[in-house]
Amino acid sequence: MKRHSSAIIVAALALGLLTGCGTAKDSSPTPASSSPKSGSGSTQGAEASASNGASEMGVDLPDLSKTIYAKQFAIPGEPQHKVTVGVLSLERKGRLTILKVVVTPDFADRTASQTVTLTDALDVTLTWQPHLFDLTNLKSYRVVSGTAGYLNFEDGKAVSGQPIYGWAAFASPPADVKSLDLQMTPWMPRFTNVPIS
C-alpha cells in the first residue's frame, strides 16, 4: 500500500490533530453483538501493536468500548472473509474533521502469522477513501488530498482477529452540522447519523 511521501504532513496530523479518542455513546440501532478484540493479549505481542496503526492516531491503546458503531459485515463474494468495523470518533479540529476507525478482520483462510492490511480487510482495491454525507444540506465530503497524497492512514496491519486502526481527514462541515452519514467503502451500507464531537 502507498505511504505518504511527506513525513511533515503525517507528523503534523499525528501530533497536532489526532489526540485522544471520541467518547460518544453508541447511537446505532443494530450494534454488533461483539466488539473488536484488544490486541494487548495477542500472542504476536508488541510486534503486532507496532504495526496495527494505533500509534498513527496519537494513542497507544484506543478504548474499544467507546466505539460509536461496531458492526460485522461479510465481504461480498468472499465467504471466508468477514470484517467488524467500529467508528471510534468523528472529531472537529478547526477546518478539518478527523474520522478514526477500528477494523477487525475475521479471515478464516489466514494462518496465525499471516497479517491482513486495512485495505484488504475493507476489500479496497487502490486506496481507502471514505465519504461523509450531510443529507440536510445535500453536501458530501471527500478525504482531503494534496501533493503528498490523501490525508489518511491506511497502512496498518494485524493478524486475523486483531484490530487495525485507520484515520482520514475531511474539510469540516458548518458549525451547526452535528452529525454526518459515513460511507466506509462502496460495498458497505452507510453508517447513519455519526455524531461529530
Backbone hydrogen bonds, N-H to C=O, Kabsch-Sander energy under -0.5 kcal/mol:
donor,donor_aa,acceptor,acceptor_aa,energy
5,S,148,A,-0.8
7,A,5,S,-0.8
10,V,6,S,-1.5
11,A,7,A,-2.7
12,A,8,I,-2.6
13,L,9,I,-2.3
14,A,10,V,-2.8
15,L,11,A,-2.6
16,G,12,A,-2.7
17,L,12,A,-0.7
17,L,13,L,-1.2
18,L,13,L,-2.1
19,T,17,L,-0.9
20,G,18,L,-0.6
27,S,68,I,-0.8
28,S,68,I,-0.7
32,A,70,A,-4.1
41,G,38,S,-0.6
42,S,39,G,-1.4
45,G,42,S,-1.0
47,E,44,Q,-1.0
48,A,44,Q,-0.6
48,A,45,G,-0.6
49,S,45,G,-1.7
50,A,46,A,-2.0
51,S,47,E,-0.7
51,S,48,A,-0.9
52,N,48,A,-1.0
57,M,53,G,-0.5
57,M,54,A,-1.4
58,G,55,S,-1.5
59,V,54,A,-1.3
64,L,62,P,-1.0
66,K,63,D,-1.7
67,T,64,L,-0.9
68,I,87,V,-3.6
69,Y,87,V,-0.6
71,K,85,V,-2.2
73,F,83,V,-3.0
75,I,81,H,-2.3
78,E,75,I,-2.1
81,H,78,E,-2.4
82,K,80,Q,-0.6
82,K,106,D,-1.9
83,V,73,F,-2.8
84,T,104,T,-2.5
85,V,71,K,-2.8
85,V,83,V,-0.5
86,G,102,V,-3.1
87,V,69,Y,-1.1
88,L,86,G,-0.7
88,L,100,K,-2.2
89,S,100,K,-1.5
91,E,98,I,-2.6
93,K,96,L,-3.8
96,L,93,K,-1.6
97,T,170,F,-2.8
98,I,91,E,-3.1
99,L,97,T,-0.5
99,L,168,A,-2.9
100,K,89,S,-2.6
101,V,166,G,-2.7
102,V,86,G,-2.7
103,V,164,I,-3.2
104,T,84,T,-2.9
106,D,82,K,-3.2
108,A,80,Q,-2.4
108,A,106,D,-0.8
110,R,107,F,-1.7
114,Q,111,T,-1.0
115,T,113,S,-0.5
116,V,158,A,-3.5
118,L,156,G,-1.9
119,T,154,E,-0.6
121,A,117,T,-2.5
122,L,118,L,-1.8
123,D,120,D,-1.1
124,V,119,T,-3.1
129,Q,127,T,-0.6
131,H,183,Q,-2.0
132,L,141,Y,-2.4
133,F,181,D,-2.6
134,D,139,K,-3.4
135,L,133,F,-0.7
138,L,134,D,-0.7
139,K,134,D,-2.1
141,Y,132,L,-3.0
143,V,130,P,-0.5
144,V,169,A,-2.8
146,G,149,G,-1.8
149,G,146,G,-1.6
151,L,144,V,-3.2
152,N,150,Y,-1.7
153,F,167,W,-2.8
157,K,51,S,-2.0
158,A,116,V,-2.1
160,S,114,Q,-0.7
161,G,105,P,-3.1
162,Q,159,V,-2.0
164,I,103,V,-2.0
165,Y,52,N,-3.3
166,G,101,V,-1.9
167,W,153,F,-1.2
168,A,99,L,-1.9
169,A,151,L,-2.4
170,F,97,T,-2.3
171,A,142,R,-0.5
172,S,95,R,-2.4
177,V,174,P,-2.0
178,K,176,D,-0.7
180,L,194,V,-2.0
181,D,133,F,-2.7
182,L,191,F,-3.0
183,Q,131,H,-2.9
184,M,182,L,-0.7
188,M,185,T,-0.7
191,F,182,L,-2.9
192,T,190,R,-0.6
194,V,180,L,-3.1
196,I,178,K,-2.9
197,S,90,L,-2.6
197,S,195,P,-0.5
